[in-house]
Amino acid sequence: MSDQTPSQRLRTKLNLVHPAVMQEAEQLWGSPSVVQLYPEYLRTMHSIVRSAVPLMESALERARELAPADDVAAGLVQYLAHHVDEERGHDQWLLEDLQATGADPREPLRRIPSPLVAALVGAQYYWLRHYHPISLIGHIAAIEGYPPPVGFAARLRDLTSYPKEAFRTIAIHERLDIRHRRELWDAIDGLPLHREHETMIGISALHTMQGAIDVLAGIRASVVIPTQTQVSA
């Protein structure tokens, strides 16, 4: 374990819980209500993804404040300044995907985000402001460390029969996040991290993984599957 790099140690932690995330995801996509669940998935993902740029901008601001006396914060500035621009507009893609399913693309902007989403995202604002912006690296690692497998968008299209345009965001991230993941591991290993930084990254990452499980379960619970009695009635 001591011979591992910081990014390898982080991946070891994430790999312990990732199967639980995948199990919840498979229950979602294996549901008989997958046609109804997919638009709700897009709405919920929009409520999470639209926080990506504001979170990174907040972390970047805080890192710049700390940078003169903090080498880790100074190293974060370069990574975040580059990565934040790459994430701009992804929330709009999700609204366009939602519209392609026939749903109202403005509805996610009107609805109150769920407490599950607020818990997943909100902790990041607290940690980066009241502890250290390195916390956001764990959140990013949990989200971008496991890109959707190549062909996943096509699989969902087959399951739902929605048009190809409804899966653009997933299809792009099948390949885009592979590069983002590599850049993230390199960035982590290039920082002069101390034990407390790695601990914070791990706490943040595991919090996001648990939040993902809760959010996926919440999506699945949002659509009522008709019982046989209801169908007969």
PyMOL commands that set and color helices and strands:
alter all, ss='L'
color gray80, all
select helices_A, chain A and resi 6-29+34-49+52-69+71-86+90-100+107-110+115-130+135-144+152-160+164-189+195-221+228-232
alter helices_A, ss='H'
color red, helices_A
deselect
rebuild
show_as cartoon
